């Protein structure tokens, strides 16, 4: 579980990132969750955009993404989800303590 300080740090780190995945009309599927999980292993921090043609609740989509990938939900701002998962092989981000 991330602390408030760690979430603030990760939000600042994610500010300049562009979303690399989009959840569209078809919603989430196992293949998309697997792909996002693999990208998290490489990048640790990424943004996912929920398109306007997606009729699912954005909070539910964000929760499903976090649960399906084993990642922490850093922030849901508008229709952009920020996810963080510490990499086992490519650790780049050093979180602040506490």
C-alpha positions as a LaTeX table, in Angstrom:
\begin{tabular}{lrrr}
\hline
Residue & $x$ (\AA) & $y$ (\AA) & $z$ (\AA) \\
\hline
Unk1 & 0.00 & 0.00 & 0.00 \\
Unk2 & 1.33 & 3.40 & $-1.00$ \\
Unk3 & 1.49 & 6.29 & 1.44 \\
Unk4 & 0.27 & 9.78 & 0.56 \\
Unk5 & 3.85 & 10.98 & 0.18 \\
Unk6 & 4.65 & 8.13 & $-2.23$ \\
Unk7 & 1.50 & 8.80 & $-4.28$ \\
Unk8 & 2.40 & 12.50 & $-4.56$ \\
Unk9 & 5.87 & 11.53 & $-5.75$ \\
Unk10 & 4.48 & 9.09 & $-8.33$ \\
Unk11 & 1.92 & 11.64 & $-9.58$ \\
Unk12 & 4.76 & 14.10 & $-10.16$ \\
Unk13 & 6.78 & 11.44 & $-11.98$ \\
Unk14 & 3.78 & 10.53 & $-14.16$ \\
Unk15 & 2.94 & 14.11 & $-15.07$ \\
Unk16 & 5.02 & 14.14 & $-18.25$ \\
Unk17 & 3.98 & 10.64 & $-19.38$ \\
Unk18 & 1.55 & 10.05 & $-22.22$ \\
Unk19 & $-1.07$ & 7.30 & $-21.97$ \\
Unk20 & 0.21 & 4.19 & $-23.77$ \\
Unk21 & $-3.01$ & 2.15 & $-23.51$ \\
Unk22 & $-6.61$ & 3.09 & $-24.23$ \\
Unk23 & $-9.75$ & 1.40 & $-22.94$ \\
Unk24 & $-12.41$ & 1.85 & $-25.59$ \\
Unk25 & $-15.91$ & 0.72 & $-26.38$ \\
Unk26 & $-15.02$ & $-2.95$ & $-25.96$ \\
Unk27 & $-13.94$ & $-2.39$ & $-22.36$ \\
Unk28 & $-11.28$ & $-4.43$ & $-20.62$ \\
Unk29 & $-10.31$ & $-7.94$ & $-21.61$ \\
Unk30 & $-7.73$ & $-10.45$ & $-20.42$ \\
Unk31 & $-5.33$ & $-9.69$ & $-23.28$ \\
Unk32 & $-5.31$ & $-5.95$ & $-22.49$ \\
Unk33 & $-4.75$ & $-6.57$ & $-18.77$ \\
Unk34 & $-1.89$ & $-8.96$ & $-19.59$ \\
Unk35 & $-0.30$ & $-6.38$ & $-21.94$ \\
Unk36 & $-0.60$ & $-3.62$ & $-19.34$ \\
Unk37 & 0.96 & $-5.94$ & $-16.74$ \\
Unk38 & 3.91 & $-6.61$ & $-19.06$ \\
Unk39 & 4.35 & $-2.88$ & $-19.72$ \\
Unk40 & 4.30 & $-2.21$ & $-15.96$ \\
Unk41 & 7.11 & $-4.72$ & $-15.49$ \\
Unk42 & 9.24 & $-2.71$ & $-17.93$ \\
Unk43 & 8.17 & 0.85 & $-17.01$ \\
Unk44 & 6.85 & 0.56 & $-13.42$ \\
Unk45 & 4.66 & 3.66 & $-13.91$ \\
Unk46 & 2.21 & 4.28 & $-16.72$ \\
Unk47 & $-0.97$ & 6.02 & $-17.75$ \\
Unk48 & $-4.05$ & 4.40 & $-19.26$ \\
Unk49 & $-6.67$ & 6.51 & $-21.00$ \\
Unk50 & $-10.37$ & 5.63 & $-20.82$ \\
Unk51 & $-12.00$ & 6.78 & $-24.05$ \\
Unk52 & $-15.31$ & 8.64 & $-24.06$ \\
Unk53 & $-17.02$ & 5.83 & $-26.00$ \\
Unk54 & $-16.44$ & 3.48 & $-23.03$ \\
Unk55 & $-19.71$ & 3.24 & $-21.10$ \\
Unk56 & $-18.26$ & 1.51 & $-18.02$ \\
Unk57 & $-17.82$ & 3.40 & $-14.74$ \\
Unk58 & $-14.32$ & 4.88 & $-14.77$ \\
Unk59 & $-13.76$ & 3.98 & $-11.11$ \\
Unk60 & $-14.65$ & 0.36 & $-11.82$ \\
Unk61 & $-12.31$ & 0.27 & $-14.85$ \\
Unk62 & $-9.48$ & 1.71 & $-12.73$ \\
Unk63 & $-10.10$ & $-0.88$ & $-9.99$ \\
Unk64 & $-10.19$ & $-3.74$ & $-12.51$ \\
Unk65 & $-6.91$ & $-2.55$ & $-14.04$ \\
Unk66 & $-5.20$ & $-2.33$ & $-10.66$ \\
Unk67 & $-6.54$ & $-5.70$ & $-9.46$ \\
Unk68 & $-5.90$ & $-7.49$ & $-12.75$ \\
Unk69 & $-2.30$ & $-6.34$ & $-13.03$ \\
Unk70 & $-1.47$ & $-6.44$ & $-9.32$ \\
Unk71 & $-0.59$ & $-2.75$ & $-9.49$ \\
Unk72 & $-1.30$ & 0.17 & $-7.19$ \\
Unk73 & $-3.82$ & 2.75 & $-8.37$ \\
Unk74 & $-1.91$ & 6.01 & $-7.94$ \\
Unk75 & $-4.59$ & 8.33 & $-9.31$ \\
Unk76 & $-7.68$ & 8.54 & $-11.44$ \\
Unk77 & $-7.89$ & 12.04 & $-12.86$ \\
Unk78 & $-10.61$ & 12.65 & $-15.39$ \\
Unk79 & $-10.49$ & 9.57 & $-17.58$ \\
Unk80 & $-6.78$ & 8.92 & $-17.09$ \\
Unk81 & $-5.62$ & 6.14 & $-14.79$ \\
Unk82 & $-2.10$ & 6.18 & $-13.31$ \\
Unk83 & $-0.77$ & 2.78 & $-12.25$ \\
Unk84 & 2.42 & 1.80 & $-10.42$ \\
Unk85 & 3.91 & $-1.61$ & $-9.88$ \\
Unk86 & 7.44 & $-2.18$ & $-8.64$ \\
Unk87 & 9.41 & $-4.12$ & $-11.25$ \\
Unk88 & 11.26 & $-7.26$ & $-10.29$ \\
Unk89 & 13.93 & $-6.97$ & $-13.01$ \\
Unk90 & 13.88 & $-3.32$ & $-14.16$ \\
Unk91 & 13.60 & $-1.33$ & $-10.93$ \\
Unk92 & 14.01 & 2.35 & $-11.81$ \\
Unk93 & 11.81 & 4.28 & $-9.40$ \\
Unk94 & 12.99 & 4.77 & $-5.82$ \\
Unk95 & 10.00 & 5.64 & $-3.65$ \\
Unk96 & 10.40 & 8.04 & $-0.74$ \\
Unk97 & 10.09 & 6.48 & 2.72 \\
Unk98 & 6.90 & 6.87 & 4.71 \\
\hline
\end{tabular}
